[in-house]
Amino acid sequence: MKREFNVIIEKDADGFFVATVPELRGCHTQARSLDALMKRVKEAIELCLDVEGGGSSGGQFVGLQRIAVGQ
């Protein structure tokens, strides 16, 4: 059975791309390129699913909001 997950991708101060899967607790990885990141995040998802027995945190991803604060 094919499942789909939302992946949040950020770039850190050192230039690494960091991927987080909100639906799977503790599921994240990093890489220097987006291509490498996508391969690694698929592996991370598979590992998280194995550890959790195929389940997820039960949460549903809604979206992202960017908020500016300060002056």
PyMOL Python script that loads the backbone (N, CA, C, O; Angstrom):
from pymol import cmd

cmd.read_pdbstr("""\
ATOM      1  N   MET A   1       0.843  -1.184   0.000  1.00  0.00           N
ATOM      2  CA  MET A   1       0.000   0.000   0.000  1.00  0.00           C
ATOM      3  C   MET A   1       0.890   1.251   0.000  1.00  0.00           C
ATOM      4  O   MET A   1       1.782   1.391   0.836  1.00  0.00           O
ATOM      5  N   LYS A   2       0.639   2.122  -0.919  1.00  0.00           N
ATOM      6  CA  LYS A   2       1.405   3.366  -1.041  1.00  0.00           C
ATOM      7  C   LYS A   2       0.792   4.423  -0.131  1.00  0.00           C
ATOM      8  O   LYS A   2      -0.421   4.631  -0.140  1.00  0.00           O
ATOM      9  N   ARG A   3       1.640   5.093   0.659  1.00  0.00           N
ATOM     10  CA  ARG A   3       1.193   6.161   1.549  1.00  0.00           C
ATOM     11  C   ARG A   3       1.941   7.439   1.197  1.00  0.00           C
ATOM     12  O   ARG A   3       3.070   7.389   0.709  1.00  0.00           O
ATOM     13  N   GLU A   4       1.320   8.568   1.441  1.00  0.00           N
ATOM     14  CA  GLU A   4       1.941   9.861   1.176  1.00  0.00           C
ATOM     15  C   GLU A   4       2.097  10.625   2.483  1.00  0.00           C
ATOM     16  O   GLU A   4       1.243  10.554   3.367  1.00  0.00           O
ATOM     17  N   PHE A   5       3.203  11.357   2.589  1.00  0.00           N
ATOM     18  CA  PHE A   5       3.491  12.143   3.777  1.00  0.00           C
ATOM     19  C   PHE A   5       3.918  13.543   3.355  1.00  0.00           C
ATOM     20  O   PHE A   5       4.535  13.726   2.306  1.00  0.00           O
ATOM     21  N   ASN A   6       3.586  14.520   4.178  1.00  0.00           N
ATOM     22  CA  ASN A   6       4.054  15.887   3.973  1.00  0.00           C
ATOM     23  C   ASN A   6       5.466  15.995   4.518  1.00  0.00           C
ATOM     24  O   ASN A   6       5.775  15.440   5.573  1.00  0.00           O
ATOM     25  N   VAL A   7       6.323  16.707   3.801  1.00  0.00           N
ATOM     26  CA  VAL A   7       7.717  16.897   4.211  1.00  0.00           C
ATOM     27  C   VAL A   7       8.011  18.393   4.228  1.00  0.00           C
ATOM     28  O   VAL A   7       7.819  19.088   3.230  1.00  0.00           O
ATOM     29  N   ILE A   8       8.473  18.874   5.367  1.00  0.00           N
ATOM     30  CA  ILE A   8       8.894  20.276   5.481  1.00  0.00           C
ATOM     31  C   ILE A   8      10.390  20.325   5.214  1.00  0.00           C
ATOM     32  O   ILE A   8      11.157  19.599   5.848  1.00  0.00           O
ATOM     33  N   ILE A   9      10.811  21.170   4.285  1.00  0.00           N
ATOM     34  CA  ILE A   9      12.223  21.279   3.920  1.00  0.00           C
ATOM     35  C   ILE A   9      12.704  22.691   4.237  1.00  0.00           C
ATOM     36  O   ILE A   9      12.102  23.682   3.823  1.00  0.00           O
ATOM     37  N   GLU A  10      13.803  22.754   4.981  1.00  0.00           N
ATOM     38  CA  GLU A  10      14.418  24.030   5.341  1.00  0.00           C
ATOM     39  C   GLU A  10      15.900  23.970   4.984  1.00  0.00           C
ATOM     40  O   GLU A  10      16.449  22.891   4.760  1.00  0.00           O
ATOM     41  N   LYS A  11      16.535  25.123   4.934  1.00  0.00           N
ATOM     42  CA  LYS A  11      17.979  25.190   4.719  1.00  0.00           C
ATOM     43  C   LYS A  11      18.587  25.817   5.964  1.00  0.00           C
ATOM     44  O   LYS A  11      18.203  26.918   6.360  1.00  0.00           O
ATOM     45  N   ASP A  12      19.546  25.113   6.588  1.00  0.00           N
ATOM     46  CA  ASP A  12      20.120  25.628   7.829  1.00  0.00           C
ATOM     47  C   ASP A  12      21.262  26.603   7.567  1.00  0.00           C
ATOM     48  O   ASP A  12      21.620  26.856   6.417  1.00  0.00           O
ATOM     49  N   ALA A  13      21.824  27.143   8.630  1.00  0.00           N
ATOM     50  CA  ALA A  13      22.868  28.160   8.526  1.00  0.00           C
ATOM     51  C   ALA A  13      24.145  27.644   7.866  1.00  0.00           C
ATOM     52  O   ALA A  13      24.924  28.432   7.329  1.00  0.00           O
ATOM     53  N   ASP A  14      24.369  26.320   7.900  1.00  0.00           N
ATOM     54  CA  ASP A  14      25.559  25.722   7.292  1.00  0.00           C
ATOM     55  C   ASP A  14      25.342  25.298   5.841  1.00  0.00           C
ATOM     56  O   ASP A  14      26.247  24.746   5.215  1.00  0.00           O
ATOM     57  N   GLY A  15      24.146  25.555   5.303  1.00  0.00           N
ATOM     58  CA  GLY A  15      23.859  25.216   3.911  1.00  0.00           C
ATOM     59  C   GLY A  15      23.266  23.839   3.701  1.00  0.00           C
ATOM     60  O   GLY A  15      23.046  23.438   2.559  1.00  0.00           O
ATOM     61  N   PHE A  16      23.000  23.101   4.775  1.00  0.00           N
ATOM     62  CA  PHE A  16      22.376  21.786   4.653  1.00  0.00           C
ATOM     63  C   PHE A  16      20.867  21.927   4.490  1.00  0.00           C
ATOM     64  O   PHE A  16      20.254  22.812   5.087  1.00  0.00           O
ATOM     65  N   PHE A  17      20.278  21.064   3.690  1.00  0.00           N
ATOM     66  CA  PHE A  17      18.831  20.966   3.597  1.00  0.00           C
ATOM     67  C   PHE A  17      18.378  20.002   4.686  1.00  0.00           C
ATOM     68  O   PHE A  17      18.964  18.934   4.864  1.00  0.00           O
ATOM     69  N   VAL A  18      17.329  20.384   5.412  1.00  0.00           N
ATOM     70  CA  VAL A  18      16.816  19.580   6.518  1.00  0.00           C
ATOM     71  C   VAL A  18      15.354  19.256   6.229  1.00  0.00           C
ATOM     72  O   VAL A  18      14.556  20.150   5.946  1.00  0.00           O
ATOM     73  N   ALA A  19      15.008  17.967   6.301  1.00  0.00           N
ATOM     74  CA  ALA A  19      13.641  17.522   6.046  1.00  0.00           C
ATOM     75  C   ALA A  19      13.032  16.981   7.330  1.00  0.00           C
ATOM     76  O   ALA A  19      13.673  16.234   8.070  1.00  0.00           O
ATOM     77  N   THR A  20      11.779  17.370   7.584  1.00  0.00           N
ATOM     78  CA  THR A  20      11.029  16.896   8.740  1.00  0.00           C
ATOM     79  C   THR A  20       9.680  16.401   8.252  1.00  0.00           C
ATOM     80  O   THR A  20       9.048  17.030   7.403  1.00  0.00           O
ATOM     81  N   VAL A  21       9.237  15.262   8.796  1.00  0.00           N
ATOM     82  CA  VAL A  21       7.930  14.695   8.449  1.00  0.00           C
ATOM     83  C   VAL A  21       7.035  14.853   9.680  1.00  0.00           C
ATOM     84  O   VAL A  21       7.149  14.072  10.625  1.00  0.00           O
ATOM     85  N   PRO A  22       6.141  15.857   9.686  1.00  0.00           N
ATOM     86  CA  PRO A  22       5.337  16.150  10.872  1.00  0.00           C
ATOM     87  C   PRO A  22       4.475  14.980  11.345  1.00  0.00           C
ATOM     88  O   PRO A  22       4.242  14.836  12.545  1.00  0.00           O
ATOM     89  N   GLU A  23       4.003  14.155  10.434  1.00  0.00           N
ATOM     90  CA  GLU A  23       3.104  13.048  10.809  1.00  0.00           C
ATOM     91  C   GLU A  23       3.823  11.916  11.537  1.00  0.00           C
ATOM     92  O   GLU A  23       3.175  11.081  12.168  1.00  0.00           O
ATOM     93  N   LEU A  24       5.147  11.877  11.459  1.00  0.00           N
ATOM     94  CA  LEU A  24       5.911  10.795  12.080  1.00  0.00           C
ATOM     95  C   LEU A  24       6.868  11.377  13.110  1.00  0.00           C
ATOM     96  O   LEU A  24       7.835  12.050  12.752  1.00  0.00           O
ATOM     97  N   ARG A  25       6.604  11.124  14.370  1.00  0.00           N
ATOM     98  CA  ARG A  25       7.406  11.671  15.456  1.00  0.00           C
ATOM     99  C   ARG A  25       8.880  11.300  15.294  1.00  0.00           C
ATOM    100  O   ARG A  25       9.217  10.127  15.133  1.00  0.00           O
ATOM    101  N   GLY A  26       9.749  12.300  15.339  1.00  0.00           N
ATOM    102  CA  GLY A  26      11.189  12.077  15.270  1.00  0.00           C
ATOM    103  C   GLY A  26      11.722  11.765  13.886  1.00  0.00           C
ATOM    104  O   GLY A  26      12.875  11.355  13.752  1.00  0.00           O
ATOM    105  N   CYS A  27      10.918  11.947  12.862  1.00  0.00           N
ATOM    106  CA  CYS A  27      11.341  11.603  11.497  1.00  0.00           C
ATOM    107  C   CYS A  27      11.916  12.840  10.814  1.00  0.00           C
ATOM    108  O   CYS A  27      11.181  13.728  10.382  1.00  0.00           O
ATOM    109  N   HIS A  28      13.247  12.879  10.726  1.00  0.00           N
ATOM    110  CA  HIS A  28      13.926  13.982  10.054  1.00  0.00           C
ATOM    111  C   HIS A  28      15.296  13.518   9.574  1.00  0.00           C
ATOM    112  O   HIS A  28      15.842  12.530  10.066  1.00  0.00           O
ATOM    113  N   THR A  29      15.838  14.244   8.611  1.00  0.00           N
ATOM    114  CA  THR A  29      17.155  13.938   8.069  1.00  0.00           C
ATOM    115  C   THR A  29      17.715  15.195   7.425  1.00  0.00           C
ATOM    116  O   THR A  29      17.025  16.210   7.331  1.00  0.00           O
ATOM    117  N   GLN A  30      18.966  15.130   6.981  1.00  0.00           N
ATOM    118  CA  GLN A  30      19.581  16.283   6.321  1.00  0.00           C
ATOM    119  C   GLN A  30      20.531  15.815   5.234  1.00  0.00           C
ATOM    120  O   GLN A  30      20.984  14.670   5.236  1.00  0.00           O
ATOM    121  N   ALA A  31      20.831  16.728   4.291  1.00  0.00           N
ATOM    122  CA  ALA A  31      21.767  16.434   3.197  1.00  0.00           C
ATOM    123  C   ALA A  31      22.227  17.749   2.585  1.00  0.00           C
ATOM    124  O   ALA A  31      21.621  18.799   2.800  1.00  0.00           O
ATOM    125  N   ARG A  32      23.308  17.671   1.822  1.00  0.00           N
ATOM    126  CA  ARG A  32      23.850  18.865   1.149  1.00  0.00           C
ATOM    127  C   ARG A  32      23.033  19.265  -0.086  1.00  0.00           C
ATOM    128  O   ARG A  32      22.977  20.445  -0.432  1.00  0.00           O
ATOM    129  N   SER A  33      22.397  18.289  -0.754  1.00  0.00           N
ATOM    130  CA  SER A  33      21.614  18.601  -1.964  1.00  0.00           C
ATOM    131  C   SER A  33      20.181  18.118  -1.794  1.00  0.00           C
ATOM    132  O   SER A  33      19.895  17.241  -0.979  1.00  0.00           O
ATOM    133  N   LEU A  34      19.282  18.713  -2.585  1.00  0.00           N
ATOM    134  CA  LEU A  34      17.876  18.295  -2.528  1.00  0.00           C
ATOM    135  C   LEU A  34      17.697  16.863  -3.025  1.00  0.00           C
ATOM    136  O   LEU A  34      16.873  16.122  -2.487  1.00  0.00           O
ATOM    137  N   ASP A  35      18.456  16.467  -4.043  1.00  0.00           N
ATOM    138  CA  ASP A  35      18.355  15.096  -4.551  1.00  0.00           C
ATOM    139  C   ASP A  35      18.712  14.088  -3.460  1.00  0.00           C
ATOM    140  O   ASP A  35      17.991  13.115  -3.238  1.00  0.00           O
ATOM    141  N   ALA A  36      19.829  14.333  -2.785  1.00  0.00           N
ATOM    142  CA  ALA A  36      20.246  13.438  -1.706  1.00  0.00           C
ATOM    143  C   ALA A  36      19.237  13.471  -0.558  1.00  0.00           C
ATOM    144  O   ALA A  36      18.960  12.444   0.061  1.00  0.00           O
ATOM    145  N   LEU A  37      18.687  14.660  -0.278  1.00  0.00           N
ATOM    146  CA  LEU A  37      17.710  14.793   0.796  1.00  0.00           C
ATOM    147  C   LEU A  37      16.475  13.948   0.521  1.00  0.00           C
ATOM    148  O   LEU A  37      15.972  13.279   1.424  1.00  0.00           O
ATOM    149  N   MET A  38      15.979  13.967  -0.710  1.00  0.00           N
ATOM    150  CA  MET A  38      14.768  13.211  -1.026  1.00  0.00           C
ATOM    151  C   MET A  38      14.996  11.703  -0.870  1.00  0.00           C
ATOM    152  O   MET A  38      14.104  10.991  -0.410  1.00  0.00           O
ATOM    153  N   LYS A  39      16.162  11.218  -1.241  1.00  0.00           N
ATOM    154  CA  LYS A  39      16.474   9.799  -1.040  1.00  0.00           C
ATOM    155  C   LYS A  39      16.523   9.477   0.443  1.00  0.00           C
ATOM    156  O   LYS A  39      15.985   8.462   0.887  1.00  0.00           O
ATOM    157  N   ARG A  40      17.172  10.346   1.204  1.00  0.00           N
ATOM    158  CA  ARG A  40      17.316  10.106   2.641  1.00  0.00           C
ATOM    159  C   ARG A  40      15.994  10.194   3.380  1.00  0.00           C
ATOM    160  O   ARG A  40      15.754   9.423   4.309  1.00  0.00           O
ATOM    161  N   VAL A  41      15.125  11.127   2.980  1.00  0.00           N
ATOM    162  CA  VAL A  41      13.855  11.264   3.701  1.00  0.00           C
ATOM    163  C   VAL A  41      12.960  10.053   3.430  1.00  0.00           C
ATOM    164  O   VAL A  41      12.210   9.636   4.313  1.00  0.00           O
ATOM    165  N   LYS A  42      13.026   9.488   2.233  1.00  0.00           N
ATOM    166  CA  LYS A  42      12.266   8.260   1.961  1.00  0.00           C
ATOM    167  C   LYS A  42      12.746   7.127   2.856  1.00  0.00           C
ATOM    168  O   LYS A  42      11.942   6.371   3.401  1.00  0.00           O
ATOM    169  N   GLU A  43      14.074   7.015   3.005  1.00  0.00           N
ATOM    170  CA  GLU A  43      14.631   5.993   3.894  1.00  0.00           C
ATOM    171  C   GLU A  43      14.213   6.247   5.341  1.00  0.00           C
ATOM    172  O   GLU A  43      13.870   5.313   6.066  1.00  0.00           O
ATOM    173  N   ALA A  44      14.243   7.508   5.757  1.00  0.00           N
ATOM    174  CA  ALA A  44      13.863   7.852   7.126  1.00  0.00           C
ATOM    175  C   ALA A  44      12.397   7.514   7.390  1.00  0.00           C
ATOM    176  O   ALA A  44      12.060   7.008   8.461  1.00  0.00           O
ATOM    177  N   ILE A  45      11.530   7.789   6.426  1.00  0.00           N
ATOM    178  CA  ILE A  45      10.106   7.465   6.571  1.00  0.00           C
ATOM    179  C   ILE A  45       9.927   5.964   6.725  1.00  0.00           C
ATOM    180  O   ILE A  45       9.194   5.511   7.605  1.00  0.00           O
ATOM    181  N   GLU A  46      10.596   5.186   5.869  1.00  0.00           N
ATOM    182  CA  GLU A  46      10.484   3.729   5.954  1.00  0.00           C
ATOM    183  C   GLU A  46      10.954   3.217   7.314  1.00  0.00           C
ATOM    184  O   GLU A  46      10.324   2.334   7.896  1.00  0.00           O
ATOM    185  N   LEU A  47      12.055   3.768   7.820  1.00  0.00           N
ATOM    186  CA  LEU A  47      12.556   3.360   9.133  1.00  0.00           C
ATOM    187  C   LEU A  47      11.585   3.739  10.246  1.00  0.00           C
ATOM    188  O   LEU A  47      11.335   2.942  11.150  1.00  0.00           O
ATOM    189  N   CYS A  48      11.043   4.939  10.187  1.00  0.00           N
ATOM    190  CA  CYS A  48      10.078   5.367  11.201  1.00  0.00           C
ATOM    191  C   CYS A  48       8.825   4.497  11.180  1.00  0.00           C
ATOM    192  O   CYS A  48       8.283   4.156  12.231  1.00  0.00           O
ATOM    193  N   LEU A  49       8.375   4.145   9.999  1.00  0.00           N
ATOM    194  CA  LEU A  49       7.202   3.280   9.897  1.00  0.00           C
ATOM    195  C   LEU A  49       7.484   1.893  10.463  1.00  0.00           C
ATOM    196  O   LEU A  49       6.618   1.295  11.102  1.00  0.00           O
ATOM    197  N   ASP A  50       8.692   1.378  10.232  1.00  0.00           N
ATOM    198  CA  ASP A  50       9.072   0.081  10.796  1.00  0.00           C
ATOM    199  C   ASP A  50       9.064   0.132  12.323  1.00  0.00           C
ATOM    200  O   ASP A  50       8.566  -0.785  12.976  1.00  0.00           O
ATOM    201  N   VAL A  51       9.613   1.198  12.886  1.00  0.00           N
ATOM    202  CA  VAL A  51       9.693   1.342  14.342  1.00  0.00           C
ATOM    203  C   VAL A  51       8.303   1.517  14.945  1.00  0.00           C
ATOM    204  O   VAL A  51       8.002   0.940  15.989  1.00  0.00           O
ATOM    205  N   GLU A  52       7.459   2.307  14.294  1.00  0.00           N
ATOM    206  CA  GLU A  52       6.127   2.588  14.816  1.00  0.00           C
ATOM    207  C   GLU A  52       5.113   1.510  14.435  1.00  0.00           C
ATOM    208  O   GLU A  52       3.946   1.602  14.817  1.00  0.00           O
ATOM    209  N   GLY A  53       5.535   0.506  13.699  1.00  0.00           N
ATOM    210  CA  GLY A  53       4.613  -0.556  13.298  1.00  0.00           C
ATOM    211  C   GLY A  53       3.643  -0.138  12.212  1.00  0.00           C
ATOM    212  O   GLY A  53       2.549  -0.693  12.111  1.00  0.00           O
ATOM    213  N   GLY A  54       4.027   0.830  11.399  1.00  0.00           N
ATOM    214  CA  GLY A  54       3.186   1.260  10.285  1.00  0.00           C
ATOM    215  C   GLY A  54       2.222   2.375  10.620  1.00  0.00           C
ATOM    216  O   GLY A  54       1.516   2.869   9.741  1.00  0.00           O
ATOM    217  N   GLY A  55       2.179   2.780  11.884  1.00  0.00           N
ATOM    218  CA  GLY A  55       1.266   3.842  12.293  1.00  0.00           C
ATOM    219  C   GLY A  55       1.890   5.212  12.179  1.00  0.00           C
ATOM    220  O   GLY A  55       3.054   5.353  11.806  1.00  0.00           O
ATOM    221  N   SER A  56       1.108   6.212  12.500  1.00  0.00           N
ATOM    222  CA  SER A  56       1.611   7.583  12.520  1.00  0.00           C
ATOM    223  C   SER A  56       1.142   8.245  13.799  1.00  0.00           C
ATOM    224  O   SER A  56       0.435   7.626  14.594  1.00  0.00           O
ATOM    225  N   SER A  57       1.523   9.484  14.007  1.00  0.00           N
ATOM    226  CA  SER A  57       1.182  10.200  15.234  1.00  0.00           C
ATOM    227  C   SER A  57      -0.308  10.516  15.326  1.00  0.00           C
ATOM    228  O   SER A  57      -0.781  10.936  16.382  1.00  0.00           O
ATOM    229  N   GLY A  58      -1.045  10.325  14.254  1.00  0.00           N
ATOM    230  CA  GLY A  58      -2.475  10.600  14.267  1.00  0.00           C
ATOM    231  C   GLY A  58      -2.811  12.040  13.921  1.00  0.00           C
ATOM    232  O   GLY A  58      -3.976  12.364  13.694  1.00  0.00           O
ATOM    233  N   GLY A  59      -1.805  12.912  13.877  1.00  0.00           N
ATOM    234  CA  GLY A  59      -2.046  14.303  13.540  1.00  0.00           C
ATOM    235  C   GLY A  59      -2.233  14.471  12.044  1.00  0.00           C
ATOM    236  O   GLY A  59      -1.777  13.649  11.249  1.00  0.00           O
ATOM    237  N   GLN A  60      -2.907  15.543  11.677  1.00  0.00           N
ATOM    238  CA  GLN A  60      -3.119  15.841  10.269  1.00  0.00           C
ATOM    239  C   GLN A  60      -2.442  17.170   9.950  1.00  0.00           C
ATOM    240  O   GLN A  60      -2.713  18.181  10.598  1.00  0.00           O
ATOM    241  N   PHE A  61      -1.564  17.166   8.955  1.00  0.00           N
ATOM    242  CA  PHE A  61      -0.873  18.376   8.542  1.00  0.00           C
ATOM    243  C   PHE A  61      -1.889  19.351   7.963  1.00  0.00           C
ATOM    244  O   PHE A  61      -2.696  18.985   7.109  1.00  0.00           O
ATOM    245  N   VAL A  62      -1.843  20.590   8.432  1.00  0.00           N
ATOM    246  CA  VAL A  62      -2.780  21.606   7.974  1.00  0.00           C
ATOM    247  C   VAL A  62      -2.103  22.597   7.039  1.00  0.00           C
ATOM    248  O   VAL A  62      -2.656  22.935   5.992  1.00  0.00           O
ATOM    249  N   GLY A  63      -0.914  23.066   7.402  1.00  0.00           N
ATOM    250  CA  GLY A  63      -0.221  24.021   6.546  1.00  0.00           C
ATOM    251  C   GLY A  63       0.837  24.774   7.314  1.00  0.00           C
ATOM    252  O   GLY A  63       1.083  24.510   8.491  1.00  0.00           O
ATOM    253  N   LEU A  64       1.454  25.705   6.639  1.00  0.00           N
ATOM    254  CA  LEU A  64       2.482  26.549   7.236  1.00  0.00           C
ATOM    255  C   LEU A  64       2.026  27.997   7.178  1.00  0.00           C
ATOM    256  O   LEU A  64       1.321  28.410   6.258  1.00  0.00           O
ATOM    257  N   GLN A  65       2.439  28.745   8.166  1.00  0.00           N
ATOM    258  CA  GLN A  65       2.133  30.172   8.182  1.00  0.00           C
ATOM    259  C   GLN A  65       3.403  30.917   8.553  1.00  0.00           C
ATOM    260  O   GLN A  65       4.058  30.572   9.537  1.00  0.00           O
ATOM    261  N   ARG A  66       3.754  31.915   7.793  1.00  0.00           N
ATOM    262  CA  ARG A  66       4.923  32.744   8.096  1.00  0.00           C
ATOM    263  C   ARG A  66       4.431  34.008   8.788  1.00  0.00           C
ATOM    264  O   ARG A  66       3.538  34.693   8.290  1.00  0.00           O
ATOM    265  N   ILE A  67       5.026  34.313   9.947  1.00  0.00           N
ATOM    266  CA  ILE A  67       4.601  35.460  10.735  1.00  0.00           C
ATOM    267  C   ILE A  67       5.792  36.358  11.026  1.00  0.00           C
ATOM    268  O   ILE A  67       6.837  35.878  11.465  1.00  0.00           O
ATOM    269  N   ALA A  68       5.645  37.665  10.784  1.00  0.00           N
ATOM    270  CA  ALA A  68       6.702  38.634  11.070  1.00  0.00           C
ATOM    271  C   ALA A  68       6.416  39.281  12.417  1.00  0.00           C
ATOM    272  O   ALA A  68       5.282  39.669  12.701  1.00  0.00           O
ATOM    273  N   VAL A  69       7.458  39.396  13.251  1.00  0.00           N
ATOM    274  CA  VAL A  69       7.321  40.077  14.542  1.00  0.00           C
ATOM    275  C   VAL A  69       8.456  41.078  14.678  1.00  0.00           C
ATOM    276  O   VAL A  69       9.480  40.958  14.005  1.00  0.00           O
ATOM    277  N   GLY A  70       8.281  42.035  15.521  1.00  0.00           N
ATOM    278  CA  GLY A  70       9.321  43.049  15.734  1.00  0.00           C
ATOM    279  C   GLY A  70       9.138  44.233  14.817  1.00  0.00           C
ATOM    280  O   GLY A  70       8.105  44.410  14.171  1.00  0.00           O
ATOM    281  N   GLN A  71      10.185  45.040  14.786  1.00  0.00           N
ATOM    282  CA  GLN A  71      10.087  46.281  14.007  1.00  0.00           C
ATOM    283  C   GLN A  71      10.804  46.193  12.700  1.00  0.00           C
ATOM    284  O   GLN A  71      10.812  47.156  11.934  1.00  0.00           O
TER     285      GLN A  71
END
""", "prot")
cmd.dss("prot")
cmd.show_as("cartoon", "prot")
cmd.util.cbc("prot")
cmd.orient("prot")
